[in-house]
């Protein structure tokens, strides 16, 4: 899933991976899922340190249910924008 949000003022698009965040796992996501695919099974994916949400975005097409968790309320707001249907 590579959902984009268009801003009203500038008509720019924002994607999850374009957000700057210490600990962003975007560059690791291919490796993360190569391990998960080999070692895990199930229909639910829990991203307990969700941060920018890029790992959950990749998991979104692979699992029936995604659980995101993060300490920051600002990230919760971003998750609502990108993941709520």
N, C-alpha and C positions, 0 to 999 in steps of 0.2 A: 504494500500500500504506500503510495507516495502522494498523499492528499496535500493539496495546496490551498492556501487561504489568500484571497485577494484583499488588499487593504483598500479602504474607500478613498483615502486622501491621495494616494500616489499610484494606484493601480499596480503596485508591486505584488509579487507573490512571495509567500513565506512558506517554507517547508520545514518539517521537523529537523532535518539534518543541518539546516542553515543557522539554527540557534547556537550561539556560543555558550558553552557550559563546561566547566571543569569536570573531567571524567566522562565526557561524551564517548559513547561506545560505537559510533557510526562506522569507524574504520575497522572495528573488531567484529561487526555483526555477522559477516560471512563465516568467520572462524567459529564464533559462538554457536551458530546454527549447525555447522558441520559436526560439532561435538554433541549438541542436543539431538540431532537426527540419529547419531550413532548410539547414544547412551540412554535416551529417554523415550517414553511413549505416553500417550494420553491425549485428551481432547481439551485440556485446560492449560493455559500458560500463565504463570505468575512472574511478573517483572517486579521484584521487590525493591530494587533500586532504580526506578524507571528513569529518573533524570529527564532528558529531553524526550524520551519516548521512542527513540529510533529502533530499539530492539523490539518493542511491542508493535511498532508499525510493521516490521518484518514478520512478526509472529501472527499478525492479524489475518493473513491469508492462509495460515497453516493450522490454526486452532479454532474450535468453536467458541471458546470463551477466553477472554484476556482479562487478567487482574493486574492493575497498575498500582504501585505504591510509591510514594515519595514524601519526604518531609516538608517540602516547600508548597505552600498554597498556590503560588504562581504556576507551578507545574500542574497542579490539579486543574486550574483554569485552562491551560493549554490542552490537557488531555480531553477536557469536555469539548473544546473546539474541534479537535482533530478526530476523536474516536467516538463521540456520541452520534447515534443514528437518528 
